[in-house]
Amino acid sequence: MSNNISDKVVVITGASSGLGESTARHLAALGARVVLAARRTERLEAIAAEIRAAGGDALAVTTDVSVQAQVQALADAAIAHYGRIDVMVNNSGFMAIAPMAQARIDEWDRMIDINIKGVLYGIAAVLPQMQKQGSGQIINIASVAGIKVFSPGGTVYSGTKFAVRAISEGLRHEVGGSIRVTLISPGAVDSELKHGSSDEASSHNVNEFYKQAIPASSVARAIAYAIEQPADVDISEVVLRPTVQEF
């Protein structure tokens, strides 16, 4: 019996740890052919090797999502290897929490480059192939901080995630019919995201907040749920958070 995931080619950015790694392992176990993308080549290759050793099908492609040419090369590699792309999971993210008065502009730029431009580059890289196929699904990882502004400290991060919501909604409206668009907005999930803050006080607060985090596998299951629906069913949005999380 097909689970509507088996044999699908799924490209996942930020796949060297956290949500991306967990999603790659989970989908591979369900029969998907996964293309893992991240900057850490050794870590990426190790995860892909473990997936293959467990009987799965995985390809690792070193990618910095803030560089458009590298994201295009990722899509090209997936198509060259598997002949198609069925799902793109734009998961790479960066969160640097600090008061705006500190004007950490380099961190603002990095969040914009990874969280917004990285998603746009991912969409641009796979959309022509999906339109050519007449099918596909783009899954963008946002955040509960894209529903409610996470302030003080997370104002710019929230801004990037609000942007992902807007981009996802507009994309769904533009390409809906044959191509599905899903927005996943997690709350506190155990990942390396919490280590992005260089401001000491903010970093302490973030780490305290993340003590309530749920496992990355929670998001992997939500992504699998969205993929496994019949082609005429579009799970537009999933919001998940720890039951104890107030925000």
Buried (B, 14 or more C-beta within 10 A) or exposed (E): EEEBBEEBBBBBBBBBBBBBBBBBBBBBBBBBBBBBBBBEEEBBBEBBEBBEEEEBBBBBBBBBBBBBEBBBBBBEBBBEEBEBBBBBBBBBBBBBBBBEEEEBEEBBEBBBBBBBBBBBBBBEBBBEBBEEBEBBBBBBBBBBBBBEBBBEBBBBBBBBBBBBBEBBBEBBEEBEEEBBBBBBBBBBBBBBBBEBBBBEEBBEBBEEBBEBBBBBBBBBBBBBBBBBBEEEEBBEBBBBBBEEBEE
